Amino acid sequence: MSDEQAAAQDEATRRLAKAVLAAEQALIEFEIAVETFRVEVENFSRLHHQRLGPMYARLDELDAQIAEAVAARTGDAEDIRKAREARASVLPMPEVEELFHGWMGSDGLFPEAQAMLTEQSVRPPQKVRPSEEARKVYRDLVRKAHPDLARDDAERARRDAFIARVNAAYAQGDVAVLRELAREWEAGPAPVEERLSESEELYARLEWLAERKELLAAMAAELEESAIGAMIKMAPEDPDALLDEIAEKLLADVSEREAYLAQLVG
């Protein structure tokens, strides 16, 4: 190979390395976006259940009482059947979550239960979306410590364990813990200086990145198409306010049903 050919090959490899680096950074940004939305969906779901679950239960009970009052008045067989169905819906068969009192679901232990068993502090999320400061610290940490930046299995394992802690702190919106993790990362072992990879390795890396992006795209689509994801998209700037709006509507429904029930039994 002539010097000119070698120089051309080196230049092509350098350009490929730049392309891989750009793809890595783009993938990390995409993964940050997917993870932040996943946290919002999970927090919204939990807060929706915690705050609004009792209201839904109250509405079910009122519907059953109304149906029973109507059936008692009319004695109609169809009204009696509807009353029985309404009452049955108030007392559903217990699911795994109910049997284990919020400790376990079909996918295993909930994070809160895991924290209890490991004697970690438990603090359920107070908001759907963590604060802007938490989001900023989280994004900076992920950009620096993301496992996809590792160049060997040992480094990937270290980063995987660290990012798991970062994700847990972000899900709770715990800025103090995120700051401490940022200091821990900065004080940790310096990253190994990257060496120029061979073109075959770079092409394989690009292929892996493309596959990873497809997987993340599928995850993002699933989140967006879920019932909770669709609800969050109704109020993208302030999903917490949506919970308040739903609560206000449910309270109005409860009041309306209570008034109607009073008329029926009065």
Order of alpha helices (4+ residues) and beta strands (2+ residues): alpha-alpha-alpha-beta-beta-alpha-alpha-alpha-alpha-alpha-alpha-alpha
